Amino acid sequence: MMNRENSTQVSLKLLLPLLASIIALSPLAIDMYLPAMPILAEDLGTQMPMVQNTLSIYLFGYALGLVLFGPMADKYSRRKMVLFGIGGFLVASLLLPFVSNIEQFLSLRFIQAFISSAATVVVPGTIREFYQKDTAKGLSYVSMIMMVAPMIAPSIGSILLVAHSWQLIFYVLAAYSVVVLLLVAKYLPEIVRSATAQEEQISFLTRYKIVFSNSEARLDIVSSMMISLAFFAYITAISFIYMTVFKVSEFNFSILFGITVVALMSAHFINTRLVVRKGSRKMLWYGLILAVIASTALLLASLLSLPLVFTVLAILPLMGSMSMVSVNSDALVLTKFPEQSGTATAVIGTLRFGVGALAGPILAYFYDGSALPFAGLIFSSVLVVLLCQITIYLLDKNNLVQERK
């Protein structure tokens, strides 16, 4: 059982941007310092691969933090966890400019990511709490707002680098976290749990067992994982596809990348408009059907070595449709576990980052200098999602027949 303090006074129009600003911590921390990597390597007296590893260590720390803090979010104060997570992020951001070697930088990046996950892991559960059956709508709104962060972060990092130094990037991250911390302290509502004795005794591992024991949830989690693999494949390979395979200039690449972000935001907006009437499962199917068509078109464009325009026309609806599959599969999982939403979020997030990390090695293994491995990986990922959703449909149909008997 849960009791919302001041929940009637909470404005969803204020709450969603606040939650989006919390989620945006990680995209900003990941993307803002990317332009500074060469200078970081020089200043810290190390090789570029070591600096690139700071991104991997951040993702690893974040995923590990989700595993720990997810079940805690189901038992303890979410508001306090957000304050703790942002506070830790703030301290790490202030310390990073003072490092003198790559080992210190790696350690602080790990700590920054690990502690900040305590703040972000509570966001989906908080959305579920206030949106209930319309969770997918709330998630879409937050995702749509949050997408601004990765879109502008590299540009902000470049400006700060030119204006002063790489250290300024982390001071700005610290300033951002201070603003979010103050807003959270003032506006984020608390959800107080009046748990039963039985609920209090649920162990850390039991919470994970509850989530994994639901067969339909497992299939939706796999769907979310595979869509994430496709997204990471896009992030990993798209610069190579456009700039190396199709010889697109850096300026035109930025335009094409920006158009894709607009497609993603448009898909989330469409989802917010329709999901209340259609339901998350149906919206997932709409997105999946479009993803199957678009990924097939992308694969054919690569197989036949068609001009750039065919690849672009396939990627735009593909990325939008995949975002629709992702947000609705996540919503379907969260709504199944009202008392374990933090654990469910940890499962989704950890597996998403884990499988996403495989995109690079898979693309490297099948590398042939063309766009075919990229298109093939995305097509295969979408096919697995299709199989998962067909299985869910058959299970639901079988359960309905059994109930009628």
Secondary structure in CASP SS format (residue, H / E / C, confidence):
PFRMAT SS
TARGET T0000
AUTHOR 0000-0000-0000
METHOD secondary structure of the structure
MODEL  1
M C 1.00
M E 1.00
N E 1.00
R E 1.00
E C 1.00
N C 1.00
S H 1.00
T H 1.00
Q H 1.00
V C 1.00
S C 1.00
L H 1.00
K H 1.00
L H 1.00
L H 1.00
L H 1.00
P H 1.00
L H 1.00
L H 1.00
A H 1.00
S H 1.00
I H 1.00
I H 1.00
A C 1.00
L H 1.00
S H 1.00
P H 1.00
L H 1.00
A H 1.00
I H 1.00
D H 1.00
M C 1.00
Y C 1.00
L H 1.00
P H 1.00
A H 1.00
M H 1.00
P H 1.00
I H 1.00
L H 1.00
A H 1.00
E H 1.00
D H 1.00
L C 1.00
G C 1.00
T C 1.00
Q C 1.00
M H 1.00
P H 1.00
M H 1.00
V H 1.00
Q H 1.00
N H 1.00
T H 1.00
L H 1.00
S H 1.00
I H 1.00
Y H 1.00
L H 1.00
F H 1.00
G H 1.00
Y H 1.00
A H 1.00
L H 1.00
G H 1.00
L H 1.00
V H 1.00
L H 1.00
F H 1.00
G H 1.00
P H 1.00
M H 1.00
A H 1.00
D C 1.00
K C 1.00
Y C 1.00
S C 1.00
R H 1.00
R H 1.00
K H 1.00
M H 1.00
V H 1.00
L H 1.00
F H 1.00
G H 1.00
I H 1.00
G H 1.00
G H 1.00
F H 1.00
L H 1.00
V H 1.00
A H 1.00
S H 1.00
L H 1.00
L H 1.00
L H 1.00
P H 1.00
F H 1.00
V C 1.00
S C 1.00
N C 1.00
I H 1.00
E H 1.00
Q H 1.00
F H 1.00
L H 1.00
S H 1.00
L H 1.00
R H 1.00
F H 1.00
I H 1.00
Q H 1.00
A H 1.00
F H 1.00
I H 1.00
S H 1.00
S H 1.00
A H 1.00
A H 1.00
T H 1.00
V C 1.00
V C 1.00
V H 1.00
P H 1.00
G H 1.00
T H 1.00
I H 1.00
R H 1.00
E H 1.00
F H 1.00
Y H 1.00
Q H 1.00
K H 1.00
D H 1.00
T H 1.00
A H 1.00
K H 1.00
G H 1.00
L H 1.00
S H 1.00
Y H 1.00
V H 1.00
S H 1.00
M H 1.00
I H 1.00
M H 1.00
M C 1.00
V H 1.00
A H 1.00
P H 1.00
M H 1.00
I H 1.00
A H 1.00
P H 1.00
S H 1.00
I H 1.00
G H 1.00
S H 1.00
I H 1.00
L H 1.00
L H 1.00
V H 1.00
A H 1.00
H C 1.00
S C 1.00
W H 1.00
Q H 1.00
L H 1.00
I H 1.00
F H 1.00
Y H 1.00
V H 1.00
L H 1.00
A H 1.00
A H 1.00
Y H 1.00
S H 1.00
V H 1.00
V H 1.00
V H 1.00
L H 1.00
L H 1.00
L H 1.00
V H 1.00
A H 1.00
K H 1.00
Y H 1.00
L C 1.00
P C 1.00
E C 1.00
I E 1.00
V E 1.00
R E 1.00
S C 1.00
A C 1.00
T C 1.00
A H 1.00
Q H 1.00
E H 1.00
E H 1.00
Q C 1.00
I C 1.00
S C 1.00
F H 1.00
L H 1.00
T H 1.00
R H 1.00
Y H 1.00
K H 1.00
I H 1.00
V H 1.00
F H 1.00
S C 1.00
N C 1.00
S H 1.00
E H 1.00
A H 1.00
R H 1.00
L H 1.00
D H 1.00
I H 1.00
V H 1.00
S H 1.00
S H 1.00
M H 1.00
M H 1.00
I H 1.00
S H 1.00
L H 1.00
A H 1.00
F H 1.00
F H 1.00
A H 1.00
Y H 1.00
I H 1.00
T H 1.00
A H 1.00
I H 1.00
S H 1.00
F H 1.00
I H 1.00
Y H 1.00
M H 1.00
T H 1.00
V H 1.00
F C 1.00
K C 1.00
V C 1.00
S C 1.00
E H 1.00
F H 1.00
N H 1.00
F H 1.00
S H 1.00
I H 1.00
L H 1.00
F H 1.00
G H 1.00
I H 1.00
T H 1.00
V H 1.00
V H 1.00
A H 1.00
L H 1.00
M H 1.00
S H 1.00
A H 1.00
H H 1.00
F H 1.00
I H 1.00
N H 1.00
T H 1.00
R H 1.00
L H 1.00
V H 1.00
V H 1.00
R H 1.00
K H 1.00
G C 1.00
S H 1.00
R H 1.00
K H 1.00
M H 1.00
L H 1.00
W H 1.00
Y H 1.00
G H 1.00
L H 1.00
I H 1.00
L H 1.00
A H 1.00
V H 1.00
I H 1.00
A H 1.00
S H 1.00
T H 1.00
A H 1.00
L H 1.00
L H 1.00
L H 1.00
A H 1.00
S H 1.00
L H 1.00
L C 1.00
S C 1.00
L C 1.00
P C 1.00
L H 1.00
V H 1.00
F H 1.00
T H 1.00
V H 1.00
L H 1.00
A H 1.00
I H 1.00
L H 1.00
P H 1.00
L H 1.00
M H 1.00
G H 1.00
S H 1.00
M H 1.00
S H 1.00
M H 1.00
V H 1.00
S H 1.00
V H 1.00
N H 1.00
S H 1.00
D H 1.00
A H 1.00
L H 1.00
V H 1.00
L H 1.00
T H 1.00
K H 1.00
F C 1.00
P C 1.00
E C 1.00
Q C 1.00
S H 1.00
G H 1.00
T H 1.00
A H 1.00
T H 1.00
A H 1.00
V H 1.00
I H 1.00
G H 1.00
T H 1.00
L H 1.00
R H 1.00
F H 1.00
G H 1.00
V H 1.00
G H 1.00
A C 1.00
L C 1.00
A H 1.00
G H 1.00
P H 1.00
I H 1.00
L H 1.00
A H 1.00
Y H 1.00
F C 1.00
Y C 1.00
D C 1.00
G C 1.00
S C 1.00
A C 1.00
L H 1.00
P H 1.00
F H 1.00
A H 1.00
G H 1.00
L H 1.00
I H 1.00
F H 1.00
S H 1.00
S H 1.00
V H 1.00
L H 1.00
V H 1.00
V H 1.00
L H 1.00
L H 1.00
C H 1.00
Q H 1.00
I H 1.00
T H 1.00
I H 1.00
Y H 1.00
L H 1.00
L H 1.00
D H 1.00
K H 1.00
N H 1.00
N H 1.00
L H 1.00
V H 1.00
Q H 1.00
E H 1.00
R H 1.00
K C 1.00
END
